[in-house]
Amino acid sequence: MTWPCYAAIGLLCVALIAGCAPAPSQPDRSSPARQPTTDATAASASTPAPVFANGTTVAGITVAGLTLAEAEQRLRTGLTAPTEIELRAGSKRYTLGAEQIGLTVPVEQLLARAAPALTTTTPVTVSVAFEYDRAALREQVAALAAEVAAPPAIRVITATDTLSRSFAFTPGRLLDVDAAVAQIGKSFASGAAGPFTLALSEDARPPRVPLARLRDEVEAMAAAWPGVIGFQLIDLETGASTGFHEHTVFAGASTIKTAIMLNAYVNLDTLNEREQRSLSRMIAESDNLAANDLLAAAAGGQGTEYAFVGAEAMSTMLQEELGLEHTYLYIPFEATDYITIYKPRFRCGPDGPVGARPYTEHGNCLRAEPASMARLYQLIDQCASGTGLLLERFERLNPARCQEMLDYLAANDDQTRLVAGVPPGVRVEHKSGWIEDMQADAGIVRSPNGAYAIAIYVYRPLPAGRYLWPDELMAPVVAAFSRLAYTAYNPVRLEEPGA
């Protein structure tokens, strides 16, 4: 083979080798070209997370040099809320489960307070504090308060040498729920979880004696009296009442003069000066002739003849219009001589005993029943307040005129019976009365702890040869029952808290 042949074969091989070699790479124009990594980007990727400054503690646990995530993990591991809380009140111990009030350690809040130590070199100290459900805590404390509360205790004070009974009380104790919740909450905020000693305060509010118990004490005191006691009390706020021999009929005496006053207001548009003077004397001084003048004026005239007409009309009003049984006056006061000389026609109540047992000695022309007399005062009080039967039945009455009647009754000069049973300064609107063997007082007592209408009648039979019982014997008995009623509303405090 000649040289040219060899040269041609060699060229052919080179060409074949060149055709099999890979082509040079071309740039990918469909995506941006990769940029070279800079020194700044590399430095950023390697910057560590901030850590808490040296000396930083949260809830007593060191978190210095830890990241926020690391500190949270350490706190959740090292901090736990107590499972039980002990409350103490008096002798009572009360264990409260933490779940009952949602007691927890608020890790996120604690770390948020420590956050400034992540960005500075200044350390921060965060004390522990507990989070809780305030409404749930109050509910639990209120339950404890109900268990430890002790109401005031009522007692009865008696005397051996006189007829006397009074109600007294020893203060109770109570737990102030608001103050207790605030005390516990303040401790939780400072990281303290008890035990908590909750102070009991004195409950010195005078308790109201139940009317049933008042009635029992009236009966017990009446048992020591050698005669008959009639007693009726009506609470002017609630209308509740209690009585003892309240339907026994007694001589009305001058207690009926309150009805005479009411009769005048019912029948007269206004009271002139003479009638006002008569009314004042009748109530303040218990003047009988002044009472007759008002009976006559209510009947449209003057003198004893008109007084008979007025007495008849008043008695009819009391019984038929107001339903006050066995309470009437059919003849004027001191009319015996007039009856003997002029022999007027008049009627009286039935002869013999009336009403409920026990019976008392009394005439049949002037009578009163304790229940009816207390009711009379209740009606006047209701009228003064703008309500009640008197305003419905009598067009001349209005609240102002009924208040005038109460003001006259408050000016009564008698201080030895109903008034003697209450402390000085207590307003009493009343009219008393007395005869040889009976003394009474009826009215309204405006006590600090409630107002009540009351009627007290005290009867004692006269032995042969005795004409009357003196005031020194009878009046204090009326006062004693008045005092018992007053202390039922306003018991005397005894210095024995919690007894």
C-alpha positions in Angstrom: 0.0 0.0 0.0 1.3 3.3 -1.0 1.8 6.4 1.2 -1.1 8.2 0.0 -3.3 5.3 1.0 -2.0 5.4 4.4 -2.5 9.1 4.7 -6.1 8.8 3.6 -6.9 6.1 6.1 -5.3 8.2 8.9 -7.4 11.2 8.1 -10.5 9.1 8.1 -9.8 7.8 11.6 -9.2 11.2 13.0 -12.6 12.3 11.6 -14.4 9.4 13.1 -12.8 10.1 16.5 -13.7 13.8 16.3 -17.4 12.9 15.4 -17.8 10.7 18.5 -16.4 13.4 21.0 -19.1 15.3 23.1 -20.1 18.7 21.9 -19.1 21.8 23.9 -21.8 22.8 26.6 -24.0 25.8 25.9 -25.4 28.1 28.5 -29.1 27.4 29.8 -30.9 30.5 28.7 -34.2 29.4 30.3 -32.9 30.1 33.9 -30.8 32.9 35.4 -27.2 32.3 35.7 -26.0 31.2 39.2 -24.4 34.0 41.1 -21.3 33.4 43.0 -21.8 33.2 46.9 -20.8 36.4 48.7 -19.0 36.6 52.1 -21.9 38.6 53.6 -24.5 35.9 52.8 -22.4 33.2 54.3 -21.9 35.2 57.4 -25.7 35.7 57.8 -26.4 32.0 57.5 -24.0 31.3 60.4 -25.3 34.1 62.9 -26.4 32.3 66.2 -29.9 32.9 67.9 -29.8 35.5 70.7 -29.4 34.2 74.2 -30.3 35.6 77.7 -27.7 37.8 79.3 -25.5 36.4 82.0 -27.2 36.5 85.4 -30.8 36.3 84.1 -33.1 34.2 86.1 -36.8 33.4 85.7 -38.8 32.0 88.7 -35.5 31.2 90.4 -34.2 29.2 87.5 -31.0 30.4 85.6 -31.6 30.9 81.9 -28.4 32.8 81.2 -26.8 31.8 77.8 -30.0 30.0 76.7 -32.0 30.9 73.7 -35.7 31.6 74.1 -36.6 28.1 73.0 -34.1 26.5 75.3 -35.2 28.7 78.2 -38.8 27.7 77.7 -37.9 24.0 77.7 -36.0 24.4 80.9 -38.8 26.3 82.7 -41.5 23.8 81.6 -39.3 21.1 83.0 -38.4 22.8 86.2 -41.6 24.7 87.1 -44.8 23.1 88.2 -47.9 24.6 90.0 -48.9 23.1 93.4 -51.6 20.5 93.1 -53.4 21.6 96.3 -54.1 24.8 98.1 -54.9 24.9 101.8 -57.3 27.5 103.1 -57.8 28.1 106.8 -60.7 30.0 108.4 -61.2 29.7 112.1 -61.0 26.0 113.0 -61.9 25.0 109.4 -59.3 23.5 107.0 -60.3 23.5 103.4 -58.2 21.7 100.7 -58.6 23.2 97.3 -57.4 21.3 94.2 -55.4 23.4 91.8 -57.5 22.2 88.9 -60.6 23.6 90.6 -59.4 27.1 90.1 -57.2 26.6 87.0 -54.0 27.3 88.8 -51.0 27.2 86.4 -47.5 28.7 85.9 -47.7 31.1 82.9 -44.3 30.3 81.3 -44.9 32.4 78.3 -45.8 35.5 80.4 -42.7 35.0 82.6 -40.4 34.7 79.5 -42.0 37.8 78.0 -41.1 39.8 81.1 -37.5 38.5 80.7 -37.3 39.3 77.0 -35.2 42.5 77.4 -32.3 40.3 78.5 -32.2 38.8 75.0 -31.2 42.0 73.3 -28.9 43.5 75.9 -26.2 42.4 78.2 -28.2 43.6 81.2 -29.5 40.6 83.2 -33.2 40.4 84.3 -34.7 38.7 87.3 -38.3 37.6 87.0 -40.1 36.3 90.0 -42.6 33.5 89.8 -46.4 34.2 89.6 -49.3 31.9 89.2 -52.2 32.3 86.9 -55.7 31.3 88.0 -59.4 31.5 87.2 -60.7 34.4 89.3 -64.4 33.4 89.0 -63.7 29.8 90.1 -61.6 31.0 93.0 -64.4 33.3 94.2 -66.9 30.4 93.9 -64.7 28.2 96.1 -64.1 30.9 98.7 -67.8 31.6 98.9 -68.5 27.9 99.6 -66.0 28.0 102.4 -67.6 31.2 103.7 -71.0 29.5 103.9 -69.4 26.7 106.0 -67.6 28.8 108.5 -70.3 31.5 109.0 -71.9 31.6 112.4 -75.0 33.8 112.7 -75.6 35.9 115.8 -77.0 33.8 118.7 -80.2 35.0 120.3 -80.6 34.8 124.1 -83.3 35.8 126.6 -82.4 37.8 129.6 -84.8 37.4 132.5 -85.1 39.1 135.9 -86.2 37.3 139.1 -87.4 40.2 141.1 -89.5 41.9 138.5 -91.7 40.9 135.5 -89.1 41.4 132.8 -87.8 39.6 129.7 -85.5 41.0 127.0 -83.9 39.5 123.9 -80.1 39.8 123.6 -77.6 38.5 121.1 -74.0 37.5 120.9 -72.3 38.6 117.7 -71.7 36.0 115.0 -68.8 35.6 112.6 -68.4 35.7 108.8 -65.8 35.5 106.1 -65.5 38.5 103.8 -65.4 36.8 100.4 -64.1 39.8 98.5 -61.3 40.4 101.0 -60.3 36.7 101.0 -60.2 36.5 97.2 -58.0 39.7 97.1 -55.7 38.2 99.7 -55.2 34.9 97.8 -54.9 36.7 94.5 -52.1 39.0 95.8 -50.2 35.9 97.0 -50.6 34.1 93.7 -49.2 37.2 92.0 -46.1 37.0 94.1 -45.6 33.3 93.6 -46.9 32.2 97.0 -49.4 29.3 97.0 -50.4 29.1 100.7 -51.4 27.9 103.1 -53.8 30.9 103.4 -55.2 31.9 106.8 -58.3 33.9 106.1 -59.5 36.2 108.9 -63.1 35.9 110.2 -64.8 39.2 111.0 -67.4 39.8 113.6 -71.1 39.8 112.5 -72.5 42.4 114.9 -75.7 43.1 113.0 -78.6 42.9 115.4 -80.7 39.8 114.3 -84.5 40.0 114.1 -86.1 37.6 116.5 -88.7 35.5 114.7 -92.3 36.5 115.7 -93.1 33.0 116.8 -90.3 33.1 119.3 -91.5 36.5 120.5 -94.9 35.1 121.0 -93.4 32.2 123.1 -91.7 34.7 125.4 -94.8 36.9 125.7 -96.7 33.8 126.9 -93.9 32.8 129.3 -93.9 36.3 130.9 -97.7 36.5 131.0 -97.7 33.2 132.9 -96.1 35.1 135.8 -98.8 37.8 135.9 -101.9 37.2 138.2 -104.4 38.3 135.6 -104.8 38.5 131.8 -102.4 39.9 129.3 -103.5 40.9 125.8 -100.8 41.4 123.2 -100.8 42.0 119.4 -97.9 43.1 117.2 -98.0 43.8 113.4 -94.8 44.3 111.4 -95.5 47.4 109.3 -93.1 46.4 106.5 -94.3 42.8 106.0 -97.7 42.8 107.6 -96.8 39.6 109.6 -98.2 39.5 113.0 -98.2 37.7 116.3 -100.4 37.8 119.3 -101.3 36.4 122.7 -104.9 36.6 123.9 -105.2 39.2 121.1 -108.9 38.4 120.7 -109.7 38.7 124.4 -111.9 41.8 125.0 -110.8 44.4 127.5 -112.3 47.7 128.7 -111.4 50.2 125.9 -110.5 53.0 128.3 -108.7 55.9 126.6 -107.0 53.8 123.9 -110.3 54.3 122.0 -109.4 58.0 121.6 -107.3 57.2 118.5 -110.5 56.0 116.9 -112.2 59.2 118.0 -109.5 61.2 116.2 -109.9 59.1 113.1 -113.6 59.6 113.1 -113.1 63.4 113.2 -110.8 63.3 110.2 -113.3 61.0 108.3 -116.2 63.4 108.9 -114.6 66.9 108.8 -113.0 68.5 105.8 -110.7 70.5 108.1 -110.3 70.9 111.9 -110.8 74.4 113.1 -108.8 75.9 115.9 -111.2 74.7 118.6 -111.2 71.2 117.2 -107.4 71.2 116.9 -107.0 72.2 120.6 -109.5 69.5 121.6 -107.6 66.9 119.6 -104.3 68.0 121.1 -105.6 67.8 124.7 -107.4 64.5 124.0 -104.2 62.8 122.8 -101.5 64.5 124.9 -103.4 64.8 128.2 -106.1 62.1 127.7 -108.7 64.8 128.3 -112.2 63.1 128.3 -114.2 66.3 127.7 -112.0 67.2 124.7 -112.8 63.7 123.3 -116.5 64.4 123.7 -116.1 67.7 121.8 -114.5 65.9 118.9 -117.3 63.2 118.9 -119.9 66.0 118.7 -118.0 68.0 116.0 -117.8 64.9 113.8 -121.6 64.6 114.2 -122.0 68.3 113.1 -122.7 69.9 116.4 -121.6 70.6 120.0 -122.6 69.2 123.4 -123.3 65.8 124.9 -126.3 65.2 122.7 -124.2 65.4 119.6 -121.4 63.5 121.3 -123.9 60.5 121.6 -124.6 60.7 117.9 -120.8 60.9 117.1 -120.1 57.9 119.4 -122.7 55.8 117.7 -121.4 56.7 114.2 -117.8 56.1 115.1 -118.6 52.6 116.6 -120.5 51.7 113.5 -117.6 52.8 111.3 -115.0 50.8 113.3 -117.0 47.6 113.1 -118.8 47.8 109.7 -116.4 49.8 107.6 -113.1 48.6 109.1 -114.0 45.2 110.5 -112.6 46.0 113.9 -114.5 43.5 116.2 -115.5 44.3 119.8 -114.0 47.8 119.6 -116.5 50.6 120.2 -117.6 53.5 122.4 -121.4 54.0 122.4 -121.6 56.7 125.1 -119.5 59.8 125.6 -117.0 59.9 128.4 -118.3 61.0 131.9 -121.9 60.9 130.7 -123.3 59.2 133.8 -125.0 62.3 135.1 -126.3 63.2 131.7 -127.9 59.8 131.3 -129.5 59.9 134.7 -131.0 63.3 134.1 -131.9 63.2 130.4 -132.3 59.5 129.8 -131.1 59.6 126.2 -131.6 56.6 123.9 -128.4 54.8 123.1 -127.3 51.2 122.6 -124.3 49.2 123.8 -122.7 45.9 123.0 -124.1 42.6 124.1 -124.2 41.9 127.8 -121.9 39.3 129.3 -118.6 38.0 128.0 -117.7 38.5 124.4 -114.7 37.7 122.3 -112.3 34.9 123.1 -111.3 33.4 126.4 -110.0 34.4 128.9 -112.6 37.0 129.8 -112.0 40.2 131.8 -114.3 42.5 133.7 -115.5 45.3 131.6 -118.7 47.2 130.7 -120.5 46.6 127.5 -120.4 50.2 126.1 -116.7 50.8 125.8 -114.6 47.8 124.7 -111.4 47.1 122.8 -109.7 44.0 121.4 -105.9 44.1 121.1 -105.9 42.7 117.6 -108.4 45.4 116.4 -106.4 48.2 118.0 -103.1 47.2 116.5 -104.9 46.9 113.1 -106.3 50.4 113.5 -102.7 51.8 113.8 -101.6 49.7 110.8 -104.4 51.3 108.8 -103.4 54.8 109.7 -99.8 54.1 108.9 -100.8 52.6 105.5 -102.9 55.7 104.8 -99.9 58.0 105.6 -97.9 55.9 103.1 -100.5 56.4 100.3 -102.1 52.9 100.4 -104.7 50.9 102.3 -108.3 50.6 103.3 -108.8 54.1 104.8 -108.0 55.8 101.5 -110.4 53.4 99.7 -113.3 54.0 102.0 -113.1 57.7 103.1 -112.8 60.5 100.5 -111.7 63.1 103.1 -108.6 61.2 104.0 -105.3 61.6 102.2 -101.7 60.7 103.1 -101.0 64.2 104.5 -104.0 64.1 106.9 -103.1 60.6 108.1 -99.6 61.8 108.8 -101.1 64.6 110.8 -102.8 62.0 113.0 -99.5 60.2 113.5 -97.9 63.5 114.5 -100.6 64.1 117.1 -100.0 60.6 118.5 -96.3 61.2 118.7 -96.9 64.2 121.0 -98.6 62.1 123.7 -97.3 63.1 127.1 -97.5 59.6 128.6 -94.0 58.3 129.0 -94.6 55.6 131.6 -96.1 52.7 129.6 -95.3 51.9 125.9 -92.6 54.6 125.7 -90.9 53.4 128.9 -90.1 50.1 127.2 -88.0 51.7 124.4 -84.8 53.8 124.5 -84.9 57.6 124.6 -85.3 59.2 121.2 -87.2 56.4 119.6 -90.4 57.8 118.0 -93.6 56.3 119.4 -97.1 57.3 118.1 -99.5 56.0 120.7 -102.5 56.5 123.0 -102.6 54.9 126.4 -105.6 54.2 128.7 -106.3 53.0 132.2 -109.1 52.3 134.6 -109.2 50.7 138.1 -108.2 47.2 137.1 -106.8 47.6 133.6 -104.0 49.5 131.9 -103.2 49.6 128.2 -101.2 51.3 125.5 -101.4 50.9 121.8 -99.5 52.6 119.0 -96.6 52.4 116.5 -92.9 52.1 117.5 -90.4 53.4 114.9 -87.4 51.3 116.0 -84.0 51.4 114.3 -84.4 47.8 113.0 -88.1 48.1 111.9 -91.4 49.7 112.7 -94.3 47.8 114.2 -97.9 48.4 115.5 -98.5 47.1 118.9 -101.3 46.9 121.5 -100.7 45.8 125.1 -103.6 45.3 127.6 -102.9 44.4 131.2 -105.8 43.3 133.4 -105.7 42.2 137.1 -108.9 41.5 139.1 -109.5 43.6 142.1 -109.9 41.7 145.4 -112.6 42.6 147.8 -111.9 45.9 149.5 -109.5 47.3 146.9 -110.7 50.1 144.6 -107.9 50.2 142.1 -104.4 49.1 141.2 -101.8 51.9 141.4 -99.8 53.1 138.3 -96.6 52.0 140.1 -97.8 48.4 139.8 -99.6 48.3 136.5 -97.7 50.7 134.2 -94.3 48.9 134.5 -96.0 45.7 133.3 -97.1 47.5 130.1 -93.5 48.8 129.8 -92.1 45.3 130.3 -94.0 43.8 127.4 -93.1 46.9 125.3 -89.5 46.3 126.1 -89.7 42.6 125.1 -91.2 43.6 121.7 -88.6 46.3 121.1 -85.7 43.9 121.8 -87.2 41.4 119.4 -86.5 44.0 116.8 -83.4 45.4 118.4 -81.8 42.8 120.7 -79.2 43.9 123.3 -75.7 43.0 122.4 -73.7 40.8 124.7 -69.9 40.9 124.4 -69.3 37.3 123.4 -68.3 37.2 119.7 -68.9 33.8 118.1 -70.6 32.3 121.1 
